[in-house]
Amino acid sequence: MSATIERGGLGAAASGAPAIARPRRLASHPAFEWWPVPVAAAGGLLNALAFPPVGWWGLAFVGTSLLLGAAASGRFRVVLAAGVVGGAVFWGTLTSWLTVYLGPAPWLALTALEAGIFGAGMLTIWFAWRAIHLTIRPPGMRLIVAPPLIGGLWVLQETVAGSWPYGGFSWAALAYSQATSPMAELAAWIGTSGLSFVIAALAALLVEMLRSGVIRDPRWAVLPFAIALGLAAAPPFPIAEQGSMRIGAVQGNSEAGLLAENAPDRILTDHLRASEPILDRDMDLLVWPENASDLNPVTSRAAAGALDDLSETVSAPLVFGTITQNGDDQFNSLLLWDAGSGATAQYDKKRPVPFAEYLPDRAFWYPLAPDLFDLIPRDLSIGTRQNVFEVDDVPVGLAICFDIVDQGLVRDMVAGGAQVILVPSNNADFGRTGQSEQQLAIARIRAIEAGRAVVNISTVAGSAMVGPGGATINALESFSPGAMVDEVPLSTTITPAMAFGVTLQALILTGSVGSLVACAVVAGRRRWPFSRGGRAGASGRRRFRCR
């Protein structure tokens, strides 16, 4: 007589009682292997909430930890799905303001593109986690190697998103979520790429501590928090002020969006009226937003006369935005206007927004969505002029709206001697959303990074004067006509971020990629585990396959 032993156990079979199968553990269920996908989605959402308008900056550390944790576990296909879903939730939530007037199509297209880049970045990080655990055995060594390697790969993903395609869209760097956090001061020392690296490296340290189990030891558990507190306590870089400039700034609260239907001089009139409360105030310079004059005063005698009168009344030159033309080329421009002299200098936007201010490869894209791309009837050209004006012997840096996200343009203006930065913007296309607050956060980080005061002046919202340390000097109420005048400090100090930021970013990227390649070479010699599956060959070694 033979007995069949089932999962009910030996005792049950021996006693003649029916064998009762034990419930399968949750972890053994086939669907459980997909747990990184909801974890990554939660991480993407928390990271988006770290940015304005919510602005709970501490969530960036939690969200990034969840995303890196999802990339550290699971198979190739699971991590790819988790990366794409996490990226889609992050970008989709962060840039939901794109849907206000333009509908879902541009938002969905941007989200899909960035989610793809994010997913590819998470696969690279997954590869790195696997290589580290195969090549480095001691947990203590992994705690040293993993954070800088994973942090560098995160910066690589941000760099790709910020440079490709068509110049990229570097709106969502982790550093920008820290504009009001104690860590913002680090931007002056190590730049925005360095600040993103620090956040990602701290998150990677926490994940590695959880994976190795050392976090159960109280002596280790406090390590990431002690490092974070130490970094937050870093002193601000000392900025030597070289006097000040008294600047006036005007927000016209104009219907200046892409689809707005206005009389030809409506936006100009709005800003003339909004300027009236400060006409009797002393100032060295008056600043209006991007597109503040819907008539080009170079070709419109009426607009030129109104601006002459304004400049003469305030006894100061005026910087404002308008559309200019040179032959067949049209530009989104800033003009420096002096009463009686007209436009004495011009800057043309160097980072016009693709699929908004121009349609790249129009012959290819237009037939795919002609109704949508009819909203872009003209293609603004890319400017080549220097982004610095001389205003009474004071070099003034210039960034038109989206220009401010480009670190290279900020370095150019500082190299050109800029002692203060102007950021005229037009946020009217995005309504009462967080877009203007996100842009102001970027401008605040740029002020700290460059060691320069920034005047961020919009047609509708997010208008503020920010000091070199990131503190608000003055601000206007959003979606209301307003004007302000204040003393803005000038400086010629070169911060470490401006002096060595490019070198540091290059070291982070080359160091992480080089370390990854080295780990991959060693891992290849040890039968690289692309998955937790595989089977043993005749030699007893496990053979692995990518799933």
C-alpha positions in Angstrom: 0.0 0.0 0.0 1.5 3.3 -1.0 0.7 6.7 0.4 0.7 9.9 -1.6 2.1 12.8 0.3 0.6 16.2 -0.7 1.0 19.7 0.6 -1.2 18.8 3.5 1.9 17.2 5.1 3.2 13.8 6.1 1.1 13.5 9.2 -2.2 14.0 7.4 -1.3 11.3 4.8 -0.2 8.9 7.4 -3.4 9.3 9.5 -5.5 8.7 6.5 -7.1 12.1 6.7 -7.6 13.9 3.4 -4.6 16.1 2.4 -5.4 19.8 2.5 -3.4 22.0 0.1 -2.1 25.1 1.8 -2.9 28.4 0.2 -0.3 29.7 -2.2 1.7 32.6 -0.9 0.9 35.9 -2.4 4.5 36.3 -3.5 4.3 33.1 -5.6 1.3 34.3 -7.5 2.2 35.2 -11.2 0.6 38.6 -10.9 2.7 39.6 -7.9 5.8 40.0 -10.1 4.2 43.2 -11.4 4.2 44.9 -8.1 6.9 47.4 -9.2 4.4 49.0 -11.6 2.0 50.4 -9.0 5.0 51.3 -6.8 6.5 53.3 -9.7 3.2 55.0 -10.4 3.0 56.1 -6.7 6.6 57.3 -6.9 5.8 59.3 -10.1 2.8 60.9 -8.4 4.8 61.8 -5.3 7.6 63.4 -7.3 5.0 65.5 -9.2 3.5 66.7 -6.0 7.0 67.8 -4.8 6.8 70.5 -7.5 4.5 73.5 -7.4 1.7 74.1 -7.1 1.6 71.6 -4.3 5.3 72.1 -3.6 5.8 69.5 -0.8 9.5 69.3 -1.7 10.2 66.4 0.8 8.1 64.1 -1.4 10.9 64.1 -4.0 13.0 61.9 -1.8 10.1 59.5 -1.1 9.0 59.4 -4.7 12.5 58.9 -6.1 13.1 56.1 -3.6 9.9 54.3 -4.8 10.9 54.7 -8.4 14.5 53.4 -7.8 13.1 50.6 -5.7 10.8 49.5 -8.5 13.8 49.6 -10.9 15.8 47.4 -8.5 13.3 44.6 -8.5 11.7 42.6 -11.2 12.5 41.4 -14.6 13.3 43.3 -17.7 9.7 43.6 -19.0 8.4 44.5 -15.5 10.9 47.2 -15.0 10.3 48.6 -18.5 6.5 48.8 -17.7 7.2 50.3 -14.3 9.5 52.9 -15.8 7.0 53.9 -18.5 4.1 54.0 -16.1 6.0 55.9 -13.4 7.3 58.4 -16.0 3.8 58.9 -17.5 2.2 59.5 -14.1 5.0 62.0 -13.2 5.1 63.9 -16.4 1.3 63.7 -17.0 0.6 65.1 -13.6 3.3 67.8 -13.7 2.4 69.2 -17.1 -1.4 68.8 -16.9 -1.5 72.6 -17.6 -0.9 71.9 -21.2 -4.6 70.8 -21.6 -6.2 74.1 -20.5 -6.5 75.7 -23.9 -4.7 73.4 -26.2 -6.6 70.2 -25.4 -5.2 66.7 -24.6 -3.3 66.0 -27.8 -0.1 68.0 -27.0 -0.2 66.8 -23.4 -0.5 63.2 -24.4 2.2 63.5 -27.0 4.7 65.1 -24.5 3.8 62.6 -21.8 4.3 59.6 -24.1 7.6 60.9 -25.3 9.0 61.7 -21.8 7.6 58.4 -20.4 9.5 56.6 -23.1 12.7 58.4 -22.1 12.0 57.8 -18.4 11.4 54.1 -19.0 14.7 53.7 -20.9 16.4 55.5 -18.0 14.8 53.1 -15.5 16.1 50.1 -17.5 19.6 51.5 -17.4 19.2 51.8 -13.6 17.9 48.3 -13.4 20.9 47.1 -15.3 23.1 49.0 -12.8 21.4 47.5 -9.8 21.9 44.0 -11.2 25.5 44.6 -12.1 26.3 46.0 -8.6 24.8 43.0 -6.8 26.6 40.5 -9.1 30.0 42.1 -8.9 30.2 43.5 -5.4 29.5 41.1 -2.6 30.1 43.0 0.7 26.9 45.1 1.6 29.1 47.9 2.9 30.8 48.3 -0.4 27.5 48.3 -2.3 26.4 51.1 0.0 29.4 53.1 -1.2 29.1 52.2 -4.9 25.4 52.2 -5.6 24.4 55.7 -4.6 26.8 57.7 -6.9 26.3 55.2 -9.8 22.5 55.3 -9.6 22.4 59.0 -8.9 24.6 59.6 -12.0 22.3 57.5 -14.2 19.3 59.5 -13.0 21.1 62.7 -14.1 21.8 61.0 -17.4 18.1 60.4 -17.9 17.4 64.1 -17.0 20.1 65.2 -19.4 18.6 63.2 -22.3 15.1 64.5 -21.6 16.5 68.1 -21.4 18.3 67.9 -24.8 16.4 65.6 -27.1 14.5 65.9 -29.3 14.4 69.4 -30.7 16.5 70.7 -27.8 14.6 68.7 -25.2 12.2 69.8 -22.4 14.2 70.1 -19.2 11.2 71.2 -17.1 11.2 68.3 -14.5 14.7 68.1 -13.1 14.5 67.0 -9.4 16.5 70.1 -8.5 13.5 72.4 -9.4 11.4 70.7 -6.8 13.7 72.1 -4.1 13.3 75.8 -4.8 12.0 76.5 -1.3 13.8 73.7 0.5 16.9 74.0 2.7 18.8 72.1 0.0 18.2 74.9 -2.6 21.5 76.5 -1.4 23.4 73.6 -2.9 22.5 74.9 -6.4 25.1 77.6 -6.0 27.8 75.1 -5.1 27.1 72.2 -7.4 24.5 73.4 -9.9 21.1 72.0 -10.8 22.5 68.7 -12.1 24.5 68.3 -8.9 21.4 68.9 -6.8 19.4 66.3 -8.8 22.3 63.9 -8.3 22.3 64.4 -4.6 18.6 63.7 -4.3 18.8 60.6 -6.5 21.9 59.3 -4.7 20.3 59.7 -1.3 17.2 57.8 -2.5 19.5 55.1 -3.9 21.3 54.8 -0.6 18.0 54.3 1.2 16.9 51.6 -1.3 20.3 49.8 -1.1 20.0 49.8 2.7 16.6 48.3 2.5 17.8 45.6 0.0 20.8 44.6 2.1 18.9 44.7 5.4 21.4 46.9 7.2 18.6 49.4 7.8 17.4 47.2 10.6 20.5 48.3 12.5 19.7 51.7 14.2 23.3 52.8 13.6 22.8 52.5 9.9 19.2 53.6 9.8 20.0 57.2 10.6 22.7 57.4 7.9 20.6 58.8 5.0 18.9 61.2 7.3 22.1 62.4 8.8 23.6 63.0 5.3 20.5 64.9 4.2 20.6 67.1 7.3 24.3 67.8 6.8 23.6 68.8 3.2 20.7 71.0 4.2 22.9 72.8 6.6 25.5 73.7 4.0 26.1 77.4 4.1 24.9 79.7 1.3 27.7 80.7 -1.1 28.7 84.3 -0.2 27.5 86.7 -2.9 29.3 90.1 -3.0 26.8 92.8 -4.0 28.0 95.5 -6.4 25.4 98.1 -5.6 21.8 97.9 -6.8 19.5 98.8 -9.6 16.0 100.2 -9.0 13.8 98.1 -11.3 10.1 98.5 -12.1 8.1 95.6 -13.4 4.5 95.5 -14.8 2.0 92.6 -15.2 -0.8 93.6 -17.5 -3.1 90.6 -16.8 -3.7 90.4 -20.6 -5.5 87.9 -22.7 -2.2 87.1 -24.4 -2.8 83.4 -25.1 -2.3 81.7 -28.4 -6.1 81.5 -29.1 -7.0 84.9 -27.7 -8.9 87.2 -30.0 -7.8 90.8 -29.3 -7.8 94.1 -31.0 -4.3 94.8 -32.5 -3.2 97.0 -29.6 -5.1 95.4 -26.7 -2.1 93.9 -24.9 0.0 97.0 -25.3 -2.9 99.1 -23.9 -3.2 96.7 -20.9 0.4 97.2 -20.0 0.3 100.9 -20.4 -2.6 101.1 -18.0 -1.0 98.7 -15.5 2.1 100.9 -15.5 0.2 104.0 -14.4 0.5 103.5 -10.6 4.3 103.6 -10.8 4.8 106.4 -13.3 5.9 108.8 -10.6 8.3 106.4 -9.0 12.1 106.7 -9.5 13.6 103.8 -11.3 16.6 102.8 -13.4 14.8 100.4 -15.7 11.2 99.4 -16.4 10.5 95.8 -17.5 7.4 94.5 -19.3 6.7 90.8 -20.1 7.2 88.7 -23.2 4.7 89.7 -26.0 3.7 92.8 -23.9 3.5 94.9 -27.1 1.3 93.2 -29.7 2.4 96.0 -32.1 6.0 96.0 -33.2 7.1 99.6 -32.4 9.9 99.3 -35.0 7.2 99.3 -37.7 4.2 100.9 -35.8 4.4 104.6 -35.3 1.5 104.6 -32.8 3.3 102.0 -30.6 6.6 103.8 -30.9 5.0 107.0 -29.8 3.3 105.4 -26.7 6.5 103.8 -25.6 8.5 107.0 -26.1 6.0 108.8 -23.9 6.2 106.0 -21.2 10.0 106.0 -21.2 10.2 109.8 -21.0 7.7 109.9 -18.2 9.6 107.4 -16.0 13.0 108.8 -17.1 14.2 105.2 -17.6 14.7 102.8 -20.5 12.1 100.1 -21.1 12.7 96.3 -21.8 9.7 94.6 -23.3 8.7 91.7 -25.6 7.3 91.9 -29.1 7.4 90.0 -32.4 10.0 91.3 -34.8 10.8 90.4 -38.4 14.0 90.3 -40.4 13.4 89.4 -44.0 11.5 86.1 -44.0 12.4 85.4 -40.4 10.2 86.2 -37.4 11.5 86.3 -33.8 10.2 86.4 -30.3 12.2 89.4 -29.2 13.1 91.7 -26.3 13.8 95.4 -27.2 15.6 97.9 -25.1 13.7 101.2 -25.7 14.8 104.7 -24.9 12.7 107.8 -25.5 13.8 109.6 -28.6 16.2 106.8 -29.6 13.8 103.9 -30.1 15.1 100.4 -30.0 18.8 100.6 -29.0 19.3 96.8 -28.5 17.5 93.6 -29.4 17.6 90.0 -28.1 15.8 87.2 -29.9 14.6 84.1 -28.0 17.1 81.3 -28.4 14.9 78.5 -27.1 11.5 79.0 -28.9 9.2 76.1 -27.8 8.8 73.4 -30.5 5.2 72.6 -31.4 4.2 75.9 -29.8 6.3 78.7 -31.2 7.4 76.8 -34.3 6.6 73.5 -35.9 9.9 71.5 -36.5 10.0 69.4 -39.6 6.6 70.9 -40.7 6.4 68.8 -43.9 6.4 65.7 -41.8 4.3 66.7 -38.7 1.6 68.9 -40.3 -0.2 66.2 -42.3 -0.5 64.1 -39.2 -2.7 66.6 -37.3 -3.5 69.6 -39.6 -6.3 71.0 -37.4 -4.0 71.1 -34.4 -1.0 72.5 -36.2 -3.1 75.2 -37.8 -2.7 76.8 -34.4 0.9 77.4 -35.3 0.6 79.4 -38.5 4.1 80.9 -38.2 7.5 79.4 -37.3 9.5 81.7 -35.1 13.2 81.5 -35.8 15.9 80.7 -33.3 17.8 83.8 -32.1 21.6 84.2 -32.3 22.1 87.6 -30.6 23.9 87.9 -27.3 21.6 87.6 -24.3 22.9 90.6 -22.4 21.8 94.3 -22.6 23.9 97.2 -21.4 21.6 99.5 -19.3 23.5 102.6 -18.1 26.7 100.6 -18.0 25.1 97.7 -16.1 25.1 94.4 -18.1 21.6 92.8 -17.7 21.1 89.1 -18.6 18.0 88.2 -20.6 15.9 85.0 -20.8 12.5 84.9 -22.5 10.2 82.5 -20.7 11.4 79.0 -21.7 15.0 80.2 -22.1 15.4 80.1 -18.3 15.4 76.3 -18.3 18.6 76.2 -20.3 21.6 76.2 -18.1 23.9 77.0 -21.0 22.1 80.3 -21.7 22.4 81.3 -18.0 26.1 80.6 -18.1 26.4 82.6 -21.3 24.8 85.7 -19.7 27.0 85.4 -16.6 30.1 85.0 -18.8 28.9 88.1 -20.7 29.1 90.1 -17.4 25.4 90.1 -16.5 24.8 91.5 -12.9 21.1 90.8 -12.8 18.8 88.6 -14.9 15.4 89.5 -16.5 12.9 86.8 -17.4 10.0 88.3 -19.3 7.3 85.6 -19.8 3.9 85.0 -21.1 2.0 82.3 -19.2 -1.5 83.2 -20.5 -1.9 80.0 -22.4 -2.0 77.9 -19.2 -4.7 79.6 -17.2 -4.9 79.3 -13.5 -2.7 76.3 -13.2 0.6 75.6 -11.6 2.6 76.3 -14.7 3.6 79.9 -13.7 4.5 78.7 -10.2 6.7 75.9 -11.7 8.5 78.5 -13.9 9.0 80.8 -10.9 10.6 77.8 -9.0 13.0 77.3 -11.9 13.8 81.0 -11.9 14.4 80.9 -8.2 16.9 78.0 -8.5 18.6 79.8 -11.4 19.0 82.9 -9.1 20.8 80.7 -6.5 22.8 78.8 -9.1 24.0 82.0 -10.9 24.3 84.2 -7.8 22.2 86.8 -9.5 18.9 88.5 -8.7 16.1 87.5 -11.1 13.2 89.6 -12.2 10.5 87.2 -13.4 7.7 89.2 -14.9 4.7 87.6 -16.6 1.6 88.8 -18.5 -0.6 87.1 -15.9 1.0 85.2 -13.1 4.2 84.3 -11.3 5.7 87.8 -11.3 8.3 88.2 -8.7 11.7 89.7 -7.9 14.1 87.1 -6.4 17.4 87.8 -4.7 20.6 85.9 -5.4 19.9 83.6 -2.4 16.4 82.7 -3.7 14.5 85.0 -1.3 11.5 87.0 -2.6 12.2 90.7 -2.8 8.8 91.7 -4.2 5.9 90.0 -5.9 2.6 90.7 -7.6 -0.8 89.1 -7.2 -1.5 86.6 -9.9 -4.2 87.2 -12.5 -4.5 90.9 -11.6 -3.0 94.0 -13.2 -0.1 95.2 -11.1 3.2 97.0 -11.0 6.1 97.0 -8.5 9.3 98.9 -8.1 12.2 97.8 -5.8 15.9 97.8 -5.3 17.5 94.7 -6.8 21.1 93.8 -5.8 23.7 93.6 -8.5 26.6 91.2 -8.4 29.6 90.0 -10.4 30.4 87.0 -8.1 31.1 83.8 -9.9 29.6 80.8 -8.0 31.2 77.4 -8.1 28.2 76.2 -10.1 28.9 78.8 -12.8 32.7 78.1 -12.7 32.7 74.3 -12.5 29.1 73.2 -13.2 29.7 71.9 -16.7 32.8 70.0 -15.5 30.9 68.5 -12.5 28.0 67.4 -14.7 30.5 65.8 -17.2 32.2 64.0 -14.3 28.9 62.7 -13.0 27.8 61.4 -16.4 31.1 59.9 -17.5 31.8 58.5 -14.0 28.4 56.7 -13.9 28.5 55.4 -17.4 32.1 54.3 -17.0 31.3 52.5 -13.7 28.3 50.8 -15.3 30.4 49.6 -18.2 33.1 48.2 -15.8 30.4 46.4 -13.7 28.8 45.0 -16.9 32.2 43.6 -18.1 32.8 41.9 -14.8 29.1 40.7 -14.6 29.4 39.3 -18.1 32.2 37.0 -17.0 30.0 35.8 -14.2 27.0 34.9 -16.4 25.0 38.1 -16.1 21.5 37.4 -14.5 19.1 39.2 -16.8 16.3 37.5 -15.0 15.6 35.4 -11.9 14.7 32.6 -14.2 17.1 30.3 -16.1 18.1 26.8 -15.9 21.2 24.8 -15.1 23.3 23.5 -17.9 25.3 20.3 -18.0 28.2 22.0 -16.3 26.0 22.9 -13.3 26.3 26.6 -14.1 23.0 28.5 -14.4 22.2 29.8 -17.9 20.1 33.0 -17.9 17.8 34.4 -20.4 16.2 37.8 -20.8 12.5 37.8 -20.1 
